[in-house]
Amino acid sequence: MIQLKTVLTLVATAALAACTTVGPNYEAPAANAPAAYRAAAPAGGAELQRDWWLMFNDTQLNTLEAQALQASPTLAAAAARIERARAVFGATRADELPRVEVGGSVTNLRTSGKSVTTPVLGGQAITFDGTQTGIQASLGWELDLWGRVKRQAEAAQAQLDASTLDAAAARVALTADVAAAYWQWRALADEGAALQRLRDSRANAFQVAQTRFDAGSSTMQDLERVRAELASADAEVADLPRRQSLVLNQLAALTGQGAAELRLEASPLATPPQVRAGLPSELLQRRPDLAQSLAQLHAATAQVGIAEAAFYPSIRLTGSYGYQSKELGDLVSAPARLYNIGPSISLPIFEGGKNKANLAGAKAQADESLAAFRGRMLQALREVDDALAELAGRASVVDAQNRTLDSSSQALTVARSRYDKGAVSYLDVTEAERTPLATERALAQLRGAQWAATAQLVKALGGGWSVASSGG
């Protein structure tokens, strides 16, 4: 029977193993975020939710986002990475438990009478010729004295967290890119309508200039100037379908469909609603890529503990219990019983500096992960500041352009009134149309830029993701 002293020794050793874990414990680094963004953030604005695009009440956008979330290969790949990390975590956790195996054997054998190991009795070699049957259960368990297995499980859990956060970051990027492409397409439709009106005005101006030239009341220089302006407008109108096609192709790829299958209805873009930016210190709670970077740092820190544990002895508890007999009928009987149990220990003495190199590499990886987090944090702050600066700057330009449109529209009204009274020619009217029509086109481009900056801000803020909702 197994001695009680041996059992107690093994239990005490296992208890000691549960209390010792080498290597540094993970601590989240300070974010060192500023108190406020450099660009002026709106005081109010809507708070982003997980499905943030719903706040715009746009049926077409909602449909496109749903298609993208369902069909995106990027999200499918991210989901596969989560499953792979979950499997690795499960396998690592299994190393914390004893391994038990059961097996049986039936062996036909004959021992040699000429072998140097053959026993001899009375000058005669003793040989065996027959069938041997056995059944046996074996146990193997590494006593985690220094926390190596615990650190492996910790690293695997952190990698699983990083994979989950990677999928969340991919979702944020995808939904923001879909919205940006959709709003760009609508902005091009608005620009196209303004550009067509500008082209029609220049076509009318050319007809008037041609009539005046034919009547001898204007010069060739005046006619060619108007002709060049019409040709320039024609070129821009002709180039618009190309620009729209590129955006549609992008949108189709993001939503997992062919560009020929994509059907959208254009409607004018208004001023985008304000989005609450919050404080820089909140970015750690709002951006999944920052949380992912911290999870990777956690995994790298655990790897340092794994590398340190390699310097210490490794103890395994092994044992087996079973029966072995030459007769099947006597297999399960007391005389056929056999067992063995005991610990084995291995201590690294000389490994050519391998363990030192592995530890140095693990520490360098942890330092790299820390630097990567700090770099990503700085990039996140910059992205929010860029988006806020873009929105604030575009808003100022829109205000100036609106004043330009008001003044030039009043000038056009005066010109048309004078034309109706016969005080000026129609060419004067078309000249007065030049500024308001060009301003309308500029405003369409500016509104597109505002919506693009809104998508950029949503993406920079983490697209409605938060630590509290990360499990969803």
C-alpha positions as CSV (number, residue, x, y, z in Angstrom):
1,M,0.0,0.0,0.0
2,I,1.0,3.6,-0.5
3,Q,2.6,5.0,2.6
4,L,0.7,7.8,4.4
5,K,3.9,9.7,4.8
6,T,4.4,9.8,1.1
7,V,0.8,11.1,0.5
8,L,1.2,13.8,3.1
9,T,4.5,14.9,1.6
10,L,2.9,15.2,-1.8
11,V,-0.1,17.1,-0.5
12,A,2.2,19.6,1.4
13,T,4.2,20.1,-1.8
14,A,1.1,20.8,-3.8
15,A,-0.1,23.3,-1.2
16,L,3.3,25.0,-1.4
17,A,2.9,25.1,-5.2
18,A,-0.3,27.0,-4.9
19,C,1.3,29.8,-2.9
20,T,4.4,30.6,-5.1
21,T,4.2,32.4,-8.4
22,V,7.4,33.9,-9.9
23,G,7.5,36.8,-12.3
24,P,5.9,40.3,-12.1
25,N,2.2,40.8,-11.6
26,Y,0.4,42.8,-14.3
27,E,-0.4,46.4,-13.4
28,A,-2.2,48.6,-15.9
29,P,0.1,51.6,-16.9
30,A,-1.0,55.2,-16.4
31,A,-2.7,56.6,-19.5
32,N,-1.2,60.1,-19.0
33,A,-4.1,61.7,-20.9
34,P,-4.4,65.5,-20.9
35,A,-7.3,67.2,-19.1
36,A,-9.0,68.3,-22.3
37,Y,-8.6,68.0,-26.0
38,R,-6.7,70.7,-27.8
39,A,-9.6,71.3,-30.2
40,A,-12.8,72.7,-28.8
41,A,-15.2,69.9,-28.2
42,P,-18.9,70.6,-28.3
43,A,-20.4,70.9,-24.8
44,G,-23.5,68.9,-25.8
45,G,-24.1,66.4,-28.5
46,A,-25.4,62.9,-28.6
47,E,-23.8,60.1,-26.6
48,L,-22.6,57.3,-28.8
49,Q,-24.3,53.9,-28.4
50,R,-23.1,50.5,-29.6
51,D,-25.2,50.8,-32.8
52,W,-24.3,54.4,-33.1
53,W,-25.6,54.9,-36.7
54,L,-29.2,54.5,-35.6
55,M,-29.0,58.1,-34.2
56,F,-29.1,59.4,-37.7
57,N,-32.5,57.9,-38.5
58,D,-31.4,56.9,-42.1
59,T,-33.0,53.7,-43.3
60,Q,-30.5,53.3,-46.1
61,L,-27.5,53.6,-43.7
62,N,-29.1,51.1,-41.3
63,T,-29.5,48.6,-44.1
64,L,-25.9,49.0,-45.3
65,E,-24.5,48.7,-41.8
66,A,-26.6,45.5,-41.2
67,Q,-25.3,44.0,-44.5
68,A,-21.7,44.9,-43.6
69,L,-21.9,43.3,-40.2
70,Q,-23.3,40.1,-41.7
71,A,-21.1,39.8,-44.7
72,S,-17.7,41.2,-43.7
73,P,-14.9,38.7,-44.1
74,T,-12.9,40.9,-41.7
75,L,-15.4,40.3,-38.9
76,A,-15.5,36.6,-39.8
77,A,-11.8,36.3,-39.5
78,A,-11.9,38.1,-36.1
79,A,-14.5,35.7,-34.9
80,A,-12.3,32.8,-35.9
81,R,-9.4,34.3,-34.0
82,I,-11.5,34.5,-30.9
83,E,-12.4,30.8,-31.2
84,R,-8.8,29.9,-31.7
85,A,-7.8,31.9,-28.6
86,R,-10.6,30.3,-26.6
87,A,-9.3,26.8,-27.6
88,V,-5.8,27.7,-26.6
89,F,-7.0,29.0,-23.3
90,G,-9.0,25.8,-22.7
91,A,-5.9,23.7,-23.5
92,T,-3.8,25.7,-21.1
93,R,-6.2,25.5,-18.3
94,A,-6.2,21.7,-18.7
95,D,-2.5,21.7,-17.8
96,E,-3.5,22.8,-14.3
97,L,-5.3,19.4,-13.7
98,P,-3.9,15.9,-13.3
99,R,-3.9,13.8,-16.4
100,V,-5.4,10.3,-16.1
101,E,-5.1,7.6,-18.7
102,V,-6.5,4.1,-18.9
103,G,-5.1,1.4,-21.2
104,G,-5.0,-2.3,-21.8
105,S,-2.6,-4.7,-23.5
106,V,-2.4,-8.2,-24.8
107,T,1.1,-9.3,-25.7
108,N,2.5,-12.6,-27.2
109,L,6.1,-12.9,-26.2
110,R,9.0,-15.3,-25.9
111,T,12.1,-14.4,-24.0
112,S,15.6,-15.4,-25.3
113,G,17.5,-18.2,-23.7
114,K,20.8,-16.8,-25.0
115,S,20.5,-13.3,-23.7
116,V,22.9,-12.0,-21.1
117,T,19.9,-10.9,-19.0
118,T,18.2,-14.4,-19.1
119,P,18.1,-15.8,-15.6
120,V,19.8,-19.2,-15.1
121,L,18.8,-21.8,-12.5
122,G,20.7,-25.0,-12.1
123,G,22.6,-24.4,-15.3
124,Q,19.4,-24.0,-17.3
125,A,18.2,-20.8,-18.8
126,I,14.7,-19.7,-17.6
127,T,12.6,-18.4,-20.6
128,F,9.0,-17.4,-21.0
129,D,6.8,-18.2,-23.9
130,G,3.2,-17.3,-23.8
131,T,0.6,-14.5,-23.7
132,Q,0.6,-11.6,-21.2
133,T,-2.5,-9.5,-20.5
134,G,-2.6,-6.2,-18.6
135,I,-4.9,-3.3,-17.7
136,Q,-3.5,-0.2,-16.1
137,A,-4.5,3.4,-15.1
138,S,-1.8,6.0,-15.0
139,L,-1.7,9.5,-13.4
140,G,0.5,12.4,-14.3
141,W,0.5,15.8,-12.6
142,E,3.0,18.7,-12.7
143,L,3.2,20.4,-9.4
144,D,3.1,24.1,-10.3
145,L,5.6,25.1,-7.6
146,W,6.6,28.3,-9.3
147,G,3.4,29.3,-11.0
148,R,4.5,28.5,-14.6
149,V,1.2,26.8,-15.5
150,K,-0.7,29.6,-13.7
151,R,1.2,32.2,-15.8
152,Q,0.5,30.2,-18.9
153,A,-3.2,30.3,-18.2
154,E,-3.0,34.0,-17.4
155,A,-1.3,34.7,-20.7
156,A,-3.8,32.6,-22.6
157,Q,-6.7,34.5,-20.9
158,A,-5.1,37.8,-21.8
159,Q,-4.7,36.7,-25.4
160,L,-8.4,35.6,-25.5
161,D,-9.3,39.1,-24.2
162,A,-7.1,40.7,-26.9
163,S,-8.8,38.6,-29.6
164,T,-12.2,39.6,-28.4
165,L,-11.2,43.3,-28.3
166,D,-9.7,43.0,-31.8
167,A,-13.1,41.9,-33.1
168,A,-14.7,44.9,-31.3
169,A,-12.1,47.2,-32.9
170,A,-12.8,45.7,-36.3
171,R,-16.5,46.3,-35.9
172,V,-15.9,49.9,-35.0
173,A,-13.7,50.5,-38.0
174,L,-16.1,48.7,-40.4
175,T,-19.2,50.6,-39.3
176,A,-17.4,53.9,-39.4
177,D,-16.0,53.2,-42.9
178,V,-19.4,52.2,-44.2
179,A,-21.0,55.4,-42.9
180,A,-18.1,57.5,-44.3
181,A,-18.4,56.0,-47.8
182,Y,-22.2,56.3,-47.7
183,W,-22.1,60.0,-46.7
184,Q,-19.4,60.6,-49.3
185,W,-21.6,59.2,-52.0
186,R,-24.5,61.5,-50.9
187,A,-22.2,64.5,-50.8
188,L,-21.1,63.7,-54.4
189,A,-24.8,63.6,-55.4
190,D,-25.3,67.0,-53.9
191,E,-22.1,68.3,-55.6
192,G,-23.3,66.8,-58.8
193,A,-26.6,68.7,-58.7
194,A,-24.8,72.0,-57.9
195,L,-22.3,71.3,-60.7
196,Q,-25.1,70.6,-63.2
197,R,-26.7,73.9,-62.4
198,L,-23.4,75.6,-62.8
199,R,-22.8,73.9,-66.1
200,D,-26.3,74.9,-67.4
201,S,-25.7,78.5,-66.4
202,R,-22.4,78.5,-68.4
203,A,-24.1,76.9,-71.3
204,N,-26.7,79.8,-71.3
205,A,-23.9,82.3,-71.0
206,F,-22.2,80.8,-74.0
207,Q,-25.3,81.0,-76.1
208,V,-25.7,84.7,-75.2
209,A,-22.0,85.3,-75.9
210,Q,-22.3,83.5,-79.3
211,T,-25.4,85.6,-80.2
212,R,-23.6,88.9,-79.2
213,F,-20.5,87.8,-81.2
214,D,-22.5,87.0,-84.2
215,A,-24.1,90.4,-84.0
216,G,-20.7,92.0,-83.7
217,S,-21.3,93.4,-80.2
218,S,-18.5,91.4,-78.5
219,T,-15.0,90.2,-79.2
220,M,-13.6,86.7,-80.0
221,Q,-11.8,86.9,-76.7
222,D,-15.0,87.3,-74.7
223,L,-16.6,84.3,-76.6
224,E,-13.6,82.0,-76.1
225,R,-13.4,82.9,-72.4
226,V,-17.1,81.8,-72.0
227,R,-16.4,78.7,-74.1
228,A,-13.5,77.7,-71.9
229,E,-15.6,78.1,-68.8
230,L,-18.3,75.8,-70.3
231,A,-15.7,73.2,-71.3
232,S,-14.3,73.2,-67.8
233,A,-17.8,72.7,-66.4
234,D,-18.4,69.9,-68.9
235,A,-15.2,68.2,-67.9
236,E,-16.2,68.3,-64.2
237,V,-19.7,67.0,-64.9
238,A,-18.1,64.1,-67.0
239,D,-15.7,63.2,-64.2
240,L,-18.4,63.0,-61.5
241,P,-19.6,59.4,-62.5
242,R,-16.1,58.1,-62.1
243,R,-15.8,59.6,-58.6
244,Q,-19.2,58.2,-57.6
245,S,-18.3,54.8,-59.0
246,L,-15.2,54.6,-56.9
247,V,-17.2,55.3,-53.8
248,L,-19.9,52.8,-54.7
249,N,-17.3,50.2,-55.3
250,Q,-15.8,50.8,-51.9
251,L,-19.3,50.7,-50.3
252,A,-20.1,47.4,-52.1
253,A,-16.9,45.8,-50.9
254,L,-17.6,46.9,-47.3
255,T,-21.1,45.4,-47.4
256,G,-20.2,42.2,-49.2
257,Q,-22.0,42.6,-52.4
258,G,-21.3,43.5,-56.1
259,A,-21.3,47.1,-57.0
260,A,-23.9,46.4,-59.7
261,E,-26.3,45.2,-57.1
262,L,-26.1,48.3,-55.0
263,R,-29.0,50.6,-55.3
264,L,-29.1,53.9,-53.4
265,E,-31.4,56.9,-53.5
266,A,-29.8,60.3,-53.1
267,S,-31.1,62.9,-50.7
268,P,-29.5,66.2,-49.7
269,L,-27.1,66.2,-46.7
270,A,-27.9,68.6,-43.9
271,T,-25.5,69.7,-41.2
272,P,-24.5,66.6,-39.2
273,P,-25.6,66.4,-35.5
274,Q,-23.0,67.0,-32.8
275,V,-21.4,64.0,-31.1
276,R,-20.3,64.2,-27.5
277,A,-16.5,63.7,-27.4
278,G,-16.2,63.4,-23.6
279,L,-12.8,63.7,-21.9
280,P,-9.4,62.3,-23.0
281,S,-9.2,60.1,-19.9
282,E,-12.4,58.3,-21.0
283,L,-10.7,56.9,-24.2
284,L,-9.4,53.9,-22.3
285,Q,-13.0,53.0,-21.5
286,R,-14.3,53.8,-25.0
287,R,-11.7,52.4,-27.5
288,P,-11.4,48.7,-27.9
289,D,-8.0,48.9,-29.6
290,L,-6.6,50.6,-26.4
291,A,-8.1,47.9,-24.2
292,Q,-6.7,45.3,-26.7
293,S,-3.2,46.9,-26.3
294,L,-3.5,46.5,-22.5
295,A,-4.5,42.9,-22.9
296,Q,-1.4,42.2,-25.0
297,L,0.7,43.9,-22.4
298,H,-0.9,41.7,-19.8
299,A,0.0,38.6,-21.8
300,A,3.6,39.8,-22.4
301,T,3.9,40.4,-18.6
302,A,2.7,36.8,-17.9
303,Q,5.3,35.5,-20.4
304,V,8.0,37.0,-18.2
305,G,6.8,34.8,-15.3
306,I,6.8,31.8,-17.5
307,A,10.4,32.5,-18.6
308,E,11.5,33.0,-15.0
309,A,10.0,29.7,-13.9
310,A,12.3,27.8,-16.3
311,F,15.2,28.6,-13.9
312,Y,13.6,26.6,-11.1
313,P,13.1,22.8,-10.6
314,S,10.2,21.1,-12.2
315,I,8.4,18.4,-10.2
316,R,6.0,15.9,-11.6
317,L,3.9,13.4,-9.7
318,T,3.5,10.2,-11.6
319,G,1.8,6.9,-10.8
320,S,0.1,3.9,-12.2
321,Y,-2.2,1.1,-10.9
322,G,-3.3,-2.0,-12.7
323,Y,-3.1,-5.7,-13.2
324,Q,-0.9,-8.0,-15.3
325,S,-1.3,-11.7,-15.7
326,K,-0.4,-14.5,-18.2
327,E,-3.9,-15.9,-17.7
328,L,-6.9,-13.7,-18.6
329,G,-9.0,-15.4,-15.9
330,D,-6.5,-14.3,-13.2
331,L,-6.1,-10.8,-14.5
332,V,-8.2,-9.0,-11.9
333,S,-6.9,-10.6,-8.8
334,A,-4.7,-9.5,-5.9
335,P,-1.6,-11.4,-7.0
336,A,-1.8,-9.8,-10.4
337,R,-2.0,-6.3,-9.0
338,L,0.8,-3.8,-9.6
339,Y,1.3,-0.1,-8.9
340,N,3.9,2.6,-8.6
341,I,3.8,6.2,-7.5
342,G,6.3,8.9,-6.8
343,P,7.6,12.3,-7.8
344,S,10.2,13.1,-10.4
345,I,12.3,16.2,-10.3
346,S,14.4,18.0,-13.0
347,L,16.7,20.9,-12.4
348,P,18.3,23.0,-15.2
349,I,22.0,23.0,-14.7
350,F,23.4,23.9,-18.1
351,E,21.4,24.9,-21.1
352,G,23.8,27.1,-23.0
353,G,22.2,30.4,-21.9
354,K,18.8,29.4,-23.4
355,N,16.7,30.3,-20.3
356,K,18.5,33.6,-19.9
357,A,17.9,34.5,-23.5
358,N,14.2,33.5,-23.2
359,L,13.8,35.7,-20.1
360,A,15.6,38.6,-21.8
361,G,13.3,38.2,-24.8
362,A,10.2,38.1,-22.7
363,K,11.2,41.3,-20.9
364,A,11.9,43.0,-24.2
365,Q,8.5,41.9,-25.5
366,A,6.8,43.4,-22.4
367,D,8.7,46.6,-22.9
368,E,7.7,46.7,-26.5
369,S,4.0,46.1,-25.6
370,L,4.2,48.9,-23.1
371,A,5.6,51.3,-25.7
372,A,3.0,50.1,-28.2
373,F,0.2,51.0,-25.8
374,R,1.7,54.4,-25.1
375,G,2.0,55.0,-28.9
376,R,-1.5,53.9,-29.5
377,M,-2.8,56.1,-26.8
378,L,-1.1,59.1,-28.3
379,Q,-2.5,58.2,-31.7
380,A,-6.0,57.9,-30.3
381,L,-5.7,61.4,-28.7
382,R,-4.5,62.8,-32.0
383,E,-7.3,61.2,-34.0
384,V,-10.0,62.7,-31.7
385,D,-8.2,66.1,-31.8
386,D,-8.0,65.9,-35.6
387,A,-11.7,65.1,-36.0
388,L,-12.7,67.9,-33.6
389,A,-10.4,70.4,-35.4
390,E,-11.8,69.3,-38.8
391,L,-15.4,69.7,-37.6
392,A,-14.7,73.1,-36.0
393,G,-12.7,74.4,-39.0
394,R,-15.3,73.2,-41.5
395,A,-18.1,74.8,-39.5
396,S,-16.4,78.2,-39.7
397,V,-15.9,77.9,-43.4
398,V,-19.5,76.8,-43.9
399,D,-20.6,80.0,-42.0
400,A,-18.5,82.1,-44.3
401,Q,-19.7,80.4,-47.4
402,N,-23.3,80.8,-46.3
403,R,-22.7,84.5,-46.0
404,T,-21.2,84.5,-49.4
405,L,-24.2,82.7,-50.8
406,D,-26.6,85.2,-49.2
407,S,-24.8,88.2,-50.6
408,S,-24.3,86.7,-54.1
409,S,-27.9,85.5,-54.2
410,Q,-29.0,89.1,-53.4
411,A,-26.7,90.4,-56.2
412,L,-28.3,87.9,-58.6
413,T,-31.8,89.0,-57.6
414,V,-30.8,92.6,-58.4
415,A,-29.2,91.6,-61.7
416,R,-32.4,89.7,-62.8
417,S,-34.5,92.7,-61.8
418,R,-32.4,95.0,-63.9
419,Y,-32.5,92.5,-66.8
420,D,-36.3,92.5,-66.6
421,K,-36.3,96.3,-66.9
422,G,-33.9,96.1,-69.8
423,A,-31.1,97.8,-67.9
424,V,-28.5,95.0,-68.4
425,S,-28.1,92.1,-70.8
426,Y,-28.7,88.5,-70.0
427,L,-24.9,87.9,-70.0
428,D,-24.8,90.1,-66.9
429,V,-27.3,87.8,-65.3
430,T,-25.3,84.7,-66.0
431,E,-22.2,86.4,-64.7
432,A,-24.1,87.2,-61.5
433,E,-25.1,83.5,-61.3
434,R,-21.4,82.5,-61.2
435,T,-20.7,83.1,-57.5
436,P,-23.8,81.6,-55.9
437,L,-23.7,78.5,-58.1
438,A,-20.0,78.0,-57.3
439,T,-20.7,78.6,-53.6
440,E,-23.5,76.0,-53.7
441,R,-21.0,73.5,-55.0
442,A,-18.4,74.5,-52.4
443,L,-21.1,74.1,-49.7
444,A,-21.9,70.6,-50.9
445,Q,-18.2,69.7,-50.7
446,L,-18.0,71.2,-47.2
447,R,-21.0,69.3,-45.9
448,G,-19.5,66.1,-47.2
449,A,-16.3,67.0,-45.4
450,Q,-18.3,67.6,-42.2
451,W,-20.0,64.2,-42.4
452,A,-16.6,62.6,-43.2
453,A,-15.2,64.2,-40.0
454,T,-18.2,63.0,-38.1
455,A,-17.4,59.4,-39.2
456,Q,-13.8,60.0,-38.2
457,L,-14.8,61.3,-34.8
458,V,-17.1,58.3,-34.2
459,K,-14.2,56.0,-35.1
460,A,-11.8,57.9,-32.9
461,L,-14.1,57.7,-30.0
462,G,-14.5,53.9,-30.2
463,G,-17.9,53.8,-32.0
464,G,-20.0,53.4,-28.9
465,W,-17.9,50.5,-27.5
466,S,-17.4,50.6,-23.8
467,V,-15.9,48.4,-21.1
468,A,-19.4,47.9,-19.6
469,S,-20.8,46.7,-23.0
470,S,-17.7,44.8,-24.2
471,G,-19.4,41.4,-23.5
472,G,-22.1,42.2,-26.0
